[in-house]
Amino acid sequence: MTFRVVFVDSAEQDLKELKRYIVRNFGRNAWQNSYREIRNSIAALKLFPLSGSVPNELRNSATPVKICGHC
């Protein structure tokens, strides 16, 4: 069973900032390699959701966080 991985807004912004930093300082190839590793980690979370953690902004939100296969 696979699960859905949700990016919070702050994670999306962090990813954009990370891309700008890596491309500026190390080049596009370095970003492509880094992004591939990030995607691989996300794919692993879909299969093994308990290997990750719930970020504080979700843990402390009014919206309950649950791990389920049918969300």
All heavy atoms as a GROMACS GRO file, in nm:
protein
  573
    1MET      N    1   0.083  -0.116   0.000
    1MET     CA    2   0.000   0.000   0.000
    1MET      C    3   0.089   0.125   0.000
    1MET      O    4   0.187   0.131   0.072
    1MET     CB    5  -0.088  -0.002   0.125
    1MET     CG    6  -0.165   0.126   0.145
    1MET     SD    7  -0.260   0.131   0.299
    1MET     CE    8  -0.377   0.003   0.272
    2THR      N    9   0.056   0.221  -0.083
    2THR     CA   10   0.132   0.347  -0.083
    2THR      C   11   0.048   0.457  -0.020
    2THR      O   12  -0.074   0.450  -0.017
    2THR     CB   13   0.173   0.389  -0.225
    2THR    OG1   14   0.056   0.408  -0.304
    2THR    CG2   15   0.264   0.287  -0.289
    3PHE      N   16   0.114   0.557   0.031
    3PHE     CA   17   0.051   0.667   0.099
    3PHE      C   18   0.076   0.796   0.021
    3PHE      O   19   0.162   0.801  -0.066
    3PHE     CB   20   0.108   0.681   0.240
    3PHE     CG   21   0.073   0.566   0.329
    3PHE    CD1   22   0.140   0.445   0.319
    3PHE    CD2   23  -0.027   0.578   0.422
    3PHE    CE1   24   0.107   0.338   0.400
    3PHE    CE2   25  -0.060   0.472   0.504
    3PHE     CZ   26   0.007   0.352   0.493
    4ARG      N   27   0.003   0.898   0.056
    4ARG     CA   28   0.020   1.028  -0.007
    4ARG      C   29   0.111   1.113   0.081
    4ARG      O   30   0.091   1.121   0.202
    4ARG     CB   31  -0.117   1.096  -0.022
    4ARG     CG   32  -0.113   1.227  -0.093
    4ARG     CD   33  -0.252   1.279  -0.112
    4ARG     NE   34  -0.311   1.310   0.018
    4ARG     CZ   35  -0.395   1.407   0.041
    4ARG    NH1   36  -0.438   1.480  -0.058
    4ARG    NH2   37  -0.442   1.429   0.162
    5VAL      N   38   0.210   1.175   0.021
    5VAL     CA   39   0.299   1.265   0.093
    5VAL      C   40   0.254   1.407   0.060
    5VAL      O   41   0.236   1.443  -0.056
    5VAL     CB   42   0.446   1.244   0.050
    5VAL    CG1   43   0.536   1.346   0.117
    5VAL    CG2   44   0.491   1.103   0.082
    6VAL      N   45   0.234   1.487   0.164
    6VAL     CA   46   0.186   1.624   0.146
    6VAL      C   47   0.298   1.720   0.183
    6VAL      O   48   0.360   1.707   0.288
    6VAL     CB   49   0.063   1.649   0.237
    6VAL    CG1   50   0.016   1.792   0.224
    6VAL    CG2   51  -0.047   1.552   0.203
    7PHE      N   52   0.321   1.818   0.096
    7PHE     CA   53   0.417   1.923   0.124
    7PHE      C   54   0.344   2.041   0.186
    7PHE      O   55   0.248   2.091   0.128
    7PHE     CB   56   0.484   1.971  -0.005
    7PHE     CG   57   0.607   1.897  -0.043
    7PHE    CD1   58   0.598   1.772  -0.100
    7PHE    CD2   59   0.731   1.952  -0.021
    7PHE    CE1   60   0.711   1.702  -0.135
    7PHE    CE2   61   0.844   1.883  -0.056
    7PHE     CZ   62   0.835   1.759  -0.113
    8VAL      N   63   0.388   2.087   0.300
    8VAL     CA   64   0.333   2.209   0.356
    8VAL      C   65   0.393   2.328   0.281
    8VAL      O   66   0.498   2.316   0.216
    8VAL     CB   67   0.360   2.221   0.508
    8VAL    CG1   68   0.285   2.114   0.585
    8VAL    CG2   69   0.508   2.215   0.538
    9ASP      N   70   0.326   2.442   0.287
    9ASP     CA   71   0.372   2.560   0.212
    9ASP      C   72   0.516   2.597   0.246
    9ASP      O   73   0.594   2.631   0.156
    9ASP     CB   74   0.281   2.680   0.240
    9ASP     CG   75   0.142   2.662   0.180
    9ASP    OD1   76   0.128   2.582   0.084
    9ASP    OD2   77   0.049   2.728   0.228
   10SER      N   78   0.552   2.588   0.372
   10SER     CA   79   0.688   2.625   0.410
   10SER      C   80   0.791   2.530   0.348
   10SER      O   81   0.902   2.572   0.313
   10SER     CB   82   0.703   2.627   0.562
   10SER     OG   83   0.677   2.499   0.617
   11ALA      N   84   0.756   2.403   0.330
   11ALA     CA   85   0.849   2.308   0.267
   11ALA      C   86   0.867   2.341   0.119
   11ALA      O   87   0.978   2.331   0.067
   11ALA     CB   88   0.798   2.165   0.283
   12GLU      N   89   0.760   2.380   0.053
   12GLU     CA   90   0.771   2.419  -0.088
   12GLU      C   91   0.860   2.541  -0.102
   12GLU      O   92   0.944   2.547  -0.192
   12GLU     CB   93   0.633   2.445  -0.147
   12GLU     CG   94   0.552   2.319  -0.166
   12GLU     CD   95   0.418   2.344  -0.231
   12GLU    OE1   96   0.401   2.450  -0.296
   12GLU    OE2   97   0.330   2.258  -0.217
   13GLN      N   98   0.844   2.639  -0.013
   13GLN     CA   99   0.928   2.758  -0.017
   13GLN      C  100   1.073   2.722   0.012
   13GLN      O  101   1.164   2.772  -0.055
   13GLN     CB  102   0.877   2.862   0.084
   13GLN     CG  103   0.952   2.993   0.078
   13GLN     CD  104   0.941   3.061  -0.058
   13GLN    OE1  105   0.839   3.056  -0.124
   13GLN    NE2  106   1.050   3.121  -0.102
   14ASP      N  107   1.096   2.635   0.108
   14ASP     CA  108   1.233   2.591   0.140
   14ASP      C  109   1.297   2.524   0.019
   14ASP      O  110   1.416   2.544  -0.008
   14ASP     CB  111   1.233   2.494   0.258
   14ASP     CG  112   1.202   2.560   0.390
   14ASP    OD1  113   1.204   2.685   0.397
   14ASP    OD2  114   1.174   2.486   0.486
   15LEU      N  115   1.221   2.443  -0.052
   15LEU     CA  116   1.274   2.373  -0.170
   15LEU      C  117   1.314   2.473  -0.278
   15LEU      O  118   1.419   2.459  -0.340
   15LEU     CB  119   1.171   2.274  -0.222
   15LEU     CG  120   1.219   2.178  -0.331
   15LEU    CD1  121   1.335   2.092  -0.281
   15LEU    CD2  122   1.104   2.089  -0.377
   16LYS      N  123   1.233   2.576  -0.299
   16LYS     CA  124   1.266   2.679  -0.398
   16LYS      C  125   1.393   2.754  -0.359
   16LYS      O  126   1.480   2.779  -0.443
   16LYS     CB  127   1.151   2.778  -0.413
   16LYS     CG  128   1.030   2.720  -0.482
   16LYS     CD  129   0.916   2.818  -0.484
   16LYS     CE  130   0.789   2.754  -0.540
   16LYS     NZ  131   0.675   2.846  -0.536
   17GLU      N  132   1.405   2.786  -0.231
   17GLU     CA  133   1.526   2.855  -0.183
   17GLU      C  134   1.648   2.765  -0.194
   17GLU      O  135   1.757   2.811  -0.230
   17GLU     CB  136   1.505   2.901  -0.039
   17GLU     CG  137   1.405   3.013  -0.026
   17GLU     CD  138   1.377   3.051   0.118
   17GLU    OE1  139   1.456   3.014   0.208
   17GLU    OE2  140   1.275   3.118   0.141
   18LEU      N  141   1.631   2.639  -0.163
   18LEU     CA  142   1.741   2.543  -0.175
   18LEU      C  143   1.788   2.533  -0.319
   18LEU      O  144   1.908   2.532  -0.347
   18LEU     CB  145   1.698   2.406  -0.122
   18LEU     CG  146   1.803   2.296  -0.126
   18LEU    CD1  147   1.921   2.332  -0.035
   18LEU    CD2  148   1.741   2.164  -0.084
   19LYS      N  149   1.693   2.529  -0.412
   19LYS     CA  150   1.729   2.522  -0.554
   19LYS      C  151   1.810   2.643  -0.595
   19LYS      O  152   1.915   2.630  -0.659
   19LYS     CB  153   1.602   2.512  -0.640
   19LYS     CG  154   1.634   2.511  -0.788
   19LYS     CD  155   1.509   2.509  -0.874
   19LYS     CE  156   1.546   2.507  -1.022
   19LYS     NZ  157   1.427   2.508  -1.107
   20ARG      N  158   1.762   2.763  -0.558
   20ARG     CA  159   1.836   2.885  -0.594
   20ARG      C  160   1.978   2.881  -0.538
   20ARG      O  161   2.075   2.914  -0.606
   20ARG     CB  162   1.763   3.010  -0.542
   20ARG     CG  163   1.645   3.049  -0.627
   20ARG     CD  164   1.593   3.188  -0.590
   20ARG     NE  165   1.533   3.192  -0.458
   20ARG     CZ  166   1.406   3.167  -0.433
   20ARG    NH1  167   1.323   3.136  -0.530
   20ARG    NH2  168   1.360   3.173  -0.310
   21TYR      N  169   1.992   2.841  -0.413
   21TYR     CA  170   2.123   2.836  -0.349
   21TYR      C  171   2.216   2.738  -0.418
   21TYR      O  172   2.331   2.769  -0.450
   21TYR     CB  173   2.107   2.800  -0.202
   21TYR     CG  174   2.240   2.783  -0.132
   21TYR    CD1  175   2.310   2.893  -0.086
   21TYR    CD2  176   2.295   2.656  -0.114
   21TYR    CE1  177   2.432   2.878  -0.023
   21TYR    CE2  178   2.418   2.640  -0.052
   21TYR     CZ  179   2.485   2.751  -0.006
   21TYR     OH  180   2.608   2.736   0.054
   22ILE      N  181   2.167   2.616  -0.442
   22ILE     CA  182   2.252   2.514  -0.502
   22ILE      C  183   2.291   2.550  -0.645
   22ILE      O  184   2.408   2.537  -0.683
   22ILE     CB  185   2.185   2.375  -0.496
   22ILE    CG1  186   2.178   2.328  -0.349
   22ILE    CG2  187   2.260   2.273  -0.580
   22ILE    CD1  188   2.103   2.199  -0.329
   23VAL      N  189   2.196   2.597  -0.724
   23VAL     CA  190   2.228   2.635  -0.863
   23VAL      C  191   2.329   2.748  -0.864
   23VAL      O  192   2.426   2.745  -0.940
   23VAL     CB  193   2.099   2.673  -0.942
   23VAL    CG1  194   2.134   2.738  -1.074
   23VAL    CG2  195   2.013   2.549  -0.964
   24ARG      N  196   2.310   2.849  -0.779
   24ARG     CA  197   2.399   2.965  -0.775
   24ARG      C  198   2.540   2.925  -0.731
   24ARG      O  199   2.639   2.973  -0.786
   24ARG     CB  200   2.343   3.071  -0.681
   24ARG     CG  201   2.425   3.198  -0.676
   24ARG     CD  202   2.371   3.305  -0.582
   24ARG     NE  203   2.227   3.304  -0.563
   24ARG     CZ  204   2.167   3.277  -0.448
   24ARG    NH1  205   2.236   3.247  -0.340
   24ARG    NH2  206   2.036   3.280  -0.438
   25ASN      N  207   2.550   2.838  -0.633
   25ASN     CA  208   2.680   2.807  -0.574
   25ASN      C  209   2.749   2.683  -0.630
   25ASN      O  210   2.871   2.672  -0.621
   25ASN     CB  211   2.666   2.795  -0.423
   25ASN     CG  212   2.636   2.927  -0.359
   25ASN    OD1  213   2.722   3.014  -0.352
   25ASN    ND2  214   2.513   2.947  -0.317
   26PHE      N  215   2.670   2.590  -0.686
   26PHE     CA  216   2.729   2.463  -0.729
   26PHE      C  217   2.692   2.422  -0.870
   26PHE      O  218   2.747   2.325  -0.922
   26PHE     CB  219   2.690   2.352  -0.632
   26PHE     CG  220   2.728   2.382  -0.489
   26PHE    CD1  221   2.633   2.426  -0.399
   26PHE    CD2  222   2.859   2.370  -0.446
   26PHE    CE1  223   2.668   2.456  -0.268
   26PHE    CE2  224   2.895   2.400  -0.316
   26PHE     CZ  225   2.799   2.444  -0.226
   27GLY      N  226   2.595   2.490  -0.931
   27GLY     CA  227   2.558   2.460  -1.069
   27GLY      C  228   2.434   2.374  -1.081
   27GLY      O  229   2.386   2.313  -0.985
   28ARG      N  230   2.380   2.374  -1.203
   28ARG     CA  231   2.255   2.304  -1.231
   28ARG      C  232   2.268   2.152  -1.212
   28ARG      O  233   2.175   2.088  -1.165
   28ARG     CB  234   2.209   2.335  -1.373
   28ARG     CG  235   2.072   2.278  -1.403
   28ARG     CD  236   2.001   2.350  -1.514
   28ARG     NE  237   1.966   2.487  -1.485
   28ARG     CZ  238   1.861   2.526  -1.412
   28ARG    NH1  239   1.783   2.436  -1.357
   28ARG    NH2  240   1.835   2.653  -1.394
   29ASN      N  241   2.383   2.095  -1.248
   29ASN     CA  242   2.402   1.950  -1.230
   29ASN      C  243   2.390   1.910  -1.083
   29ASN      O  244   2.330   1.808  -1.051
   29ASN     CB  245   2.537   1.905  -1.284
   29ASN     CG  246   2.528   1.857  -1.426
   29ASN    OD1  247   2.421   1.843  -1.481
   29ASN    ND2  248   2.644   1.831  -1.484
   30ALA      N  249   2.449   1.992  -0.997
   30ALA     CA  250   2.441   1.963  -0.853
   30ALA      C  251   2.295   1.968  -0.807
   30ALA      O  252   2.252   1.883  -0.727
   30ALA     CB  253   2.525   2.062  -0.774
   31TRP      N  254   2.219   2.066  -0.857
   31TRP     CA  255   2.077   2.073  -0.820
   31TRP      C  256   2.002   1.951  -0.870
   31TRP      O  257   1.923   1.891  -0.796
   31TRP     CB  258   2.011   2.199  -0.874
   31TRP     CG  259   1.862   2.189  -0.865
   31TRP    CD1  260   1.773   2.181  -0.966
   31TRP    CD2  261   1.784   2.178  -0.745
   31TRP    NE1  262   1.646   2.166  -0.919
   31TRP    CE2  263   1.650   2.164  -0.781
   31TRP    CE3  264   1.816   2.178  -0.609
   31TRP    CZ2  265   1.547   2.152  -0.689
   31TRP    CZ3  266   1.713   2.165  -0.516
   31TRP    CH2  267   1.580   2.152  -0.557
   32GLN      N  268   2.027   1.910  -0.994
   32GLN     CA  269   1.956   1.794  -1.049
   32GLN      C  270   1.985   1.669  -0.967
   32GLN      O  271   1.895   1.589  -0.940
   32GLN     CB  272   1.992   1.775  -1.196
   32GLN     CG  273   1.933   1.884  -1.283
   32GLN     CD  274   1.986   1.882  -1.425
   32GLN    OE1  275   2.089   1.824  -1.454
   32GLN    NE2  276   1.912   1.949  -1.514
   33ASN      N  277   2.110   1.653  -0.926
   33ASN     CA  278   2.145   1.537  -0.842
   33ASN      C  279   2.078   1.545  -0.705
   33ASN      O  280   2.025   1.446  -0.654
   33ASN     CB  281   2.296   1.527  -0.825
   33ASN     CG  282   2.366   1.488  -0.954
   33ASN    OD1  283   2.308   1.424  -1.041
   33ASN    ND2  284   2.490   1.530  -0.968
   34SER      N  285   2.079   1.664  -0.646
   34SER     CA  286   2.016   1.682  -0.516
   34SER      C  287   1.866   1.660  -0.524
   34SER      O  288   1.807   1.593  -0.438
   34SER     CB  289   2.043   1.823  -0.463
   34SER     OG  290   2.180   1.842  -0.443
   35TYR      N  291   1.804   1.713  -0.628
   35TYR     CA  292   1.659   1.700  -0.643
   35TYR      C  293   1.619   1.554  -0.665
   35TYR      O  294   1.518   1.508  -0.613
   35TYR     CB  295   1.611   1.787  -0.758
   35TYR     CG  296   1.461   1.797  -0.769
   35TYR    CD1  297   1.385   1.841  -0.662
   35TYR    CD2  298   1.396   1.760  -0.885
   35TYR    CE1  299   1.247   1.850  -0.671
   35TYR    CE2  300   1.258   1.768  -0.895
   35TYR     CZ  301   1.184   1.813  -0.788
   35TYR     OH  302   1.048   1.822  -0.797
   36ARG      N  303   1.703   1.479  -0.737
   36ARG     CA  304   1.678   1.337  -0.756
   36ARG      C  305   1.676   1.265  -0.621
   36ARG      O  306   1.590   1.181  -0.594
   36ARG     CB  307   1.782   1.275  -0.849
   36ARG     CG  308   1.759   1.128  -0.878
   36ARG     CD  309   1.863   1.066  -0.971
   36ARG     NE  310   1.902   1.149  -1.082
   36ARG     CZ  311   2.020   1.212  -1.093
   36ARG    NH1  312   2.112   1.198  -0.998
   36ARG    NH2  313   2.049   1.286  -1.198
   37GLU      N  314   1.771   1.299  -0.534
   37GLU     CA  315   1.776   1.237  -0.401
   37GLU      C  316   1.654   1.275  -0.318
   37GLU      O  317   1.600   1.191  -0.245
   37GLU     CB  318   1.905   1.278  -0.328
   37GLU     CG  319   2.030   1.220  -0.389
   37GLU     CD  320   2.030   1.068  -0.385
   37GLU    OE1  321   1.989   1.009  -0.283
   37GLU    OE2  322   2.070   1.006  -0.485
   38ILE      N  323   1.609   1.398  -0.330
   38ILE     CA  324   1.489   1.442  -0.258
   38ILE      C  325   1.368   1.361  -0.307
   38ILE      O  326   1.288   1.312  -0.227
   38ILE     CB  327   1.468   1.593  -0.275
   38ILE    CG1  328   1.578   1.670  -0.202
   38ILE    CG2  329   1.329   1.634  -0.226
   38ILE    CD1  330   1.584   1.818  -0.235
   39ARG      N  331   1.355   1.348  -0.438
   39ARG     CA  332   1.243   1.271  -0.495
   39ARG      C  333   1.249   1.125  -0.449
   39ARG      O  334   1.146   1.065  -0.418
   39ARG     CB  335   1.243   1.279  -0.647
   39ARG     CG  336   1.195   1.412  -0.700
   39ARG     CD  337   1.166   1.410  -0.849
   39ARG     NE  338   1.244   1.319  -0.927
   39ARG     CZ  339   1.347   1.351  -1.005
   39ARG    NH1  340   1.383   1.476  -1.018
   39ARG    NH2  341   1.412   1.260  -1.074
   40ASN      N  342   1.368   1.069  -0.444
   40ASN     CA  343   1.383   0.930  -0.397
   40ASN      C  344   1.339   0.917  -0.251
   40ASN      O  345   1.275   0.818  -0.213
   40ASN     CB  346   1.527   0.882  -0.411
   40ASN     CG  347   1.567   0.861  -0.556
   40ASN    OD1  348   1.483   0.851  -0.644
   40ASN    ND2  349   1.697   0.856  -0.581
   41SER      N  350   1.372   1.016  -0.170
   41SER     CA  351   1.331   1.014  -0.030
   41SER      C  352   1.180   1.024  -0.016
   41SER      O  353   1.119   0.957   0.068
   41SER     CB  354   1.397   1.129   0.047
   41SER     OG  355   1.536   1.111   0.050
   42ILE      N  356   1.118   1.106  -0.100
   42ILE     CA  357   0.973   1.119  -0.098
   42ILE      C  358   0.908   0.988  -0.140
   42ILE      O  359   0.810   0.943  -0.079
   42ILE     CB  360   0.927   1.235  -0.189
   42ILE    CG1  361   0.973   1.368  -0.128
   42ILE    CG2  362   0.776   1.233  -0.210
   42ILE    CD1  363   0.960   1.485  -0.222
   43ALA      N  364   0.963   0.925  -0.241
   43ALA     CA  365   0.910   0.795  -0.286
   43ALA      C  366   0.919   0.693  -0.172
   43ALA      O  367   0.827   0.612  -0.153
   43ALA     CB  368   0.984   0.747  -0.409
   44ALA      N  369   1.028   0.695  -0.097
   44ALA     CA  370   1.043   0.602   0.015
   44ALA      C  371   0.940   0.632   0.124
   44ALA      O  372   0.884   0.539   0.184
   44ALA     CB  373   1.184   0.611   0.073
   45LEU      N  374   0.910   0.759   0.149
   45LEU     CA  375   0.809   0.795   0.248
   45LEU      C  376   0.671   0.744   0.208
   45LEU      O  377   0.591   0.708   0.294
   45LEU     CB  378   0.802   0.946   0.267
   45LEU     CG  379   0.902   1.007   0.363
   45LEU    CD1  380   0.889   1.159   0.362
   45LEU    CD2  381   0.883   0.954   0.503
   46LYS      N  382   0.643   0.743   0.078
   46LYS     CA  383   0.514   0.693   0.032
   46LYS      C  384   0.497   0.545   0.068
   46LYS      O  385   0.388   0.500   0.100
   46LYS     CB  386   0.498   0.712  -0.118
   46LYS     CG  387   0.477   0.855  -0.159
   46LYS     CD  388   0.464   0.865  -0.309
   46LYS     CE  389   0.442   1.008  -0.352
   46LYS     NZ  390   0.430   1.019  -0.498
   47LEU      N  391   0.605   0.471   0.063
   47LEU     CA  392   0.600   0.328   0.094
   47LEU      C  393   0.616   0.299   0.243
   47LEU      O  394   0.560   0.203   0.294
   47LEU     CB  395   0.709   0.254   0.015
   47LEU     CG  396   0.692   0.254  -0.137
   47LEU    CD1  397   0.813   0.192  -0.204
   47LEU    CD2  398   0.565   0.181  -0.176
   48PHE      N  399   0.695   0.383   0.311
   48PHE     CA  400   0.725   0.361   0.452
   48PHE      C  401   0.701   0.489   0.531
   48PHE      O  402   0.794   0.554   0.578
   48PHE     CB  403   0.871   0.316   0.470
   48PHE     CG  404   0.906   0.194   0.389
   48PHE    CD1  405   0.980   0.206   0.272
   48PHE    CD2  406   0.865   0.068   0.430
   48PHE    CE1  407   1.012   0.093   0.197
   48PHE    CE2  408   0.896  -0.044   0.356
   48PHE     CZ  409   0.969  -0.032   0.239
   49PRO      N  410   0.575   0.530   0.547
   49PRO     CA  411   0.544   0.660   0.608
   49PRO      C  412   0.590   0.674   0.752
   49PRO      O  413   0.617   0.786   0.796
   49PRO     CB  414   0.392   0.669   0.598
   49PRO     CG  415   0.346   0.528   0.587
   49PRO     CD  416   0.454   0.455   0.513
   50LEU      N  417   0.602   0.568   0.825
   50LEU     CA  418   0.644   0.578   0.964
   50LEU      C  419   0.794   0.604   0.977
   50LEU      O  420   0.843   0.630   1.086
   50LEU     CB  421   0.604   0.453   1.042
   50LEU     CG  422   0.453   0.430   1.051
   50LEU    CD1  423   0.424   0.301   1.125
   50LEU    CD2  424   0.383   0.548   1.116
   51SER      N  425   0.867   0.601   0.864
   51SER     CA  426   1.010   0.631   0.869
   51SER      C  427   1.034   0.782   0.872
   51SER      O  428   1.145   0.827   0.896
   51SER     CB  429   1.082   0.568   0.749
   51SER     OG  430   1.042   0.632   0.628
   52GLY      N  431   0.930   0.861   0.848
   52GLY     CA  432   0.941   1.006   0.851
   52GLY      C  433   0.891   1.061   0.983
   52GLY      O  434   0.873   0.988   1.080
   53SER      N  435   0.874   1.192   0.986
   53SER     CA  436   0.821   1.255   1.107
   53SER      C  437   0.719   1.360   1.067
   53SER      O  438   0.720   1.410   0.954
   53SER     CB  439   0.934   1.319   1.187
   53SER     OG  440   0.997   1.420   1.111
   54VAL      N  441   0.633   1.395   1.160
   54VAL     CA  442   0.534   1.499   1.138
   54VAL      C  443   0.597   1.632   1.176
   54VAL      O  444   0.642   1.648   1.290
   54VAL     CB  445   0.407   1.473   1.222
   54VAL    CG1  446   0.307   1.585   1.204
   54VAL    CG2  447   0.346   1.338   1.186
   55PRO      N  448   0.603   1.728   1.082
   55PRO     CA  449   0.665   1.857   1.115
   55PRO      C  450   0.586   1.932   1.223
   55PRO      O  451   0.464   1.915   1.236
   55PRO     CB  452   0.664   1.934   0.983
   55PRO     CG  453   0.584   1.855   0.887
   55PRO     CD  454   0.556   1.722   0.946
   56ASN      N  455   0.655   2.014   1.299
   56ASN     CA  456   0.592   2.087   1.408
   56ASN      C  457   0.472   2.168   1.362
   56ASN      O  458   0.372   2.176   1.433
   56ASN     CB  459   0.692   2.179   1.478
   56ASN     CG  460   0.790   2.102   1.564
   56ASN    OD1  461   0.760   1.991   1.608
   56ASN    ND2  462   0.907   2.158   1.585
   57GLU      N  463   0.480   2.230   1.244
   57GLU     CA  464   0.368   2.313   1.200
   57GLU      C  465   0.242   2.232   1.175
   57GLU      O  466   0.133   2.284   1.181
   57GLU     CB  467   0.403   2.398   1.079
   57GLU     CG  468   0.438   2.317   0.957
   57GLU     CD  469   0.578   2.345   0.908
   57GLU    OE1  470   0.673   2.325   0.986
   57GLU    OE2  471   0.592   2.385   0.792
   58LEU      N  472   0.257   2.102   1.149
   58LEU     CA  473   0.140   2.016   1.136
   58LEU      C  474   0.100   1.956   1.271
   58LEU      O  475  -0.017   1.941   1.301
   58LEU     CB  476   0.164   1.904   1.036
   58LEU     CG  477   0.172   1.945   0.890
   58LEU    CD1  478   0.196   1.824   0.802
   58LEU    CD2  479   0.048   2.019   0.846
   59ARG      N  480   0.199   1.922   1.350
   59ARG     CA  481   0.173   1.862   1.480
   59ARG      C  482   0.094   1.958   1.568
   59ARG      O  483   0.007   1.918   1.644
   59ARG     CB  484   0.304   1.824   1.547
   59ARG     CG  485   0.287   1.749   1.678
   59ARG     CD  486   0.419   1.706   1.738
   59ARG     NE  487   0.486   1.614   1.648
   59ARG     CZ  488   0.612   1.631   1.606
   59ARG    NH1  489   0.683   1.733   1.647
   59ARG    NH2  490   0.668   1.545   1.525
   60ASN      N  491   0.124   2.086   1.558
   60ASN     CA  492   0.060   2.186   1.643
   60ASN      C  493  -0.058   2.256   1.576
   60ASN      O  494  -0.110   2.353   1.628
   60ASN     CB  495   0.163   2.291   1.686
   60ASN     CG  496   0.276   2.229   1.766
   60ASN    OD1  497   0.255   2.135   1.841
   60ASN    ND2  498   0.396   2.279   1.749
   61SER      N  499  -0.100   2.209   1.460
   61SER     CA  500  -0.210   2.274   1.389
   61SER      C  501  -0.345   2.228   1.441
   61SER      O  502  -0.356   2.126   1.509
   61SER     CB  503  -0.199   2.247   1.239
   61SER     OG  504  -0.236   2.115   1.210
   62ALA      N  505  -0.447   2.303   1.404
   62ALA     CA  506  -0.584   2.267   1.443
   62ALA      C  507  -0.633   2.146   1.363
   62ALA      O  508  -0.726   2.078   1.403
   62ALA     CB  509  -0.677   2.385   1.422
   63THR      N  510  -0.568   2.121   1.248
   63THR     CA  511  -0.606   2.008   1.163
   63THR      C  512  -0.536   1.884   1.213
   63THR      O  513  -0.414   1.880   1.223
   63THR     CB  514  -0.565   2.034   1.017
   63THR    OG1  515  -0.621   2.157   0.976
   63THR    CG2  516  -0.609   1.921   0.926
   64PRO      N  517  -0.611   1.780   1.248
   64PRO     CA  518  -0.546   1.657   1.294
   64PRO      C  519  -0.463   1.593   1.184
   64PRO      O  520  -0.501   1.594   1.067
   64PRO     CB  521  -0.663   1.567   1.334
   64PRO     CG  522  -0.784   1.627   1.275
   64PRO     CD  523  -0.754   1.769   1.242
   65VAL      N  524  -0.349   1.540   1.220
   65VAL     CA  525  -0.261   1.472   1.127
   65VAL      C  526  -0.280   1.323   1.146
   65VAL      O  527  -0.276   1.273   1.259
   65VAL     CB  528  -0.113   1.510   1.151
   65VAL    CG1  529  -0.022   1.430   1.062
   65VAL    CG2  530  -0.093   1.660   1.130
   66LYS      N  531  -0.302   1.253   1.037
   66LYS     CA  532  -0.314   1.109   1.046
   66LYS      C  533  -0.236   1.046   0.933
   66LYS      O  534  -0.215   1.107   0.829
   66LYS     CB  535  -0.460   1.066   1.044
   66LYS     CG  536  -0.533   1.108   0.920
   66LYS     CD  537  -0.680   1.069   0.928
   66LYS     CE  538  -0.754   1.118   0.807
   66LYS     NZ  539  -0.893   1.078   0.806
   67ILE      N  540  -0.193   0.927   0.954
   67ILE     CA  541  -0.125   0.851   0.849
   67ILE      C  542  -0.222   0.742   0.807
   67ILE      O  543  -0.262   0.658   0.886
   67ILE     CB  544   0.006   0.791   0.902
   67ILE    CG1  545   0.101   0.903   0.944
   67ILE    CG2  546   0.069   0.702   0.796
   67ILE    CD1  547   0.228   0.855   1.008
   68CYS      N  548  -0.262   0.749   0.681
   68CYS     CA  549  -0.357   0.650   0.631
   68CYS      C  550  -0.334   0.627   0.482
   68CYS      O  551  -0.274   0.710   0.416
   68CYS     CB  552  -0.500   0.693   0.658
   68CYS     SG  553  -0.552   0.836   0.567
   69GLY      N  554  -0.384   0.519   0.433
   69GLY     CA  555  -0.368   0.485   0.293
   69GLY      C  556  -0.479   0.535   0.204
   69GLY      O  557  -0.471   0.526   0.083
   70HIS      N  558  -0.583   0.592   0.262
   70HIS     CA  559  -0.699   0.634   0.184
   70HIS      C  560  -0.728   0.782   0.199
   70HIS      O  561  -0.839   0.825   0.177
   70HIS     CB  562  -0.823   0.553   0.228
   70HIS     CG  563  -0.800   0.407   0.221
   70HIS    ND1  564  -0.793   0.338   0.102
   70HIS    CD2  565  -0.775   0.317   0.318
   70HIS    CE1  566  -0.770   0.211   0.128
   70HIS    NE2  567  -0.758   0.196   0.257
   71CYS      N  568  -0.632   0.862   0.239
   71CYS     CA  569  -0.652   1.005   0.260
   71CYS      C  570  -0.664   1.080   0.129
   71CYS      O  571  -0.604   1.048   0.034
   71CYS     CB  572  -0.537   1.064   0.341
   71CYS     SG  573  -0.516   0.988   0.502
   0.00000   0.00000   0.00000
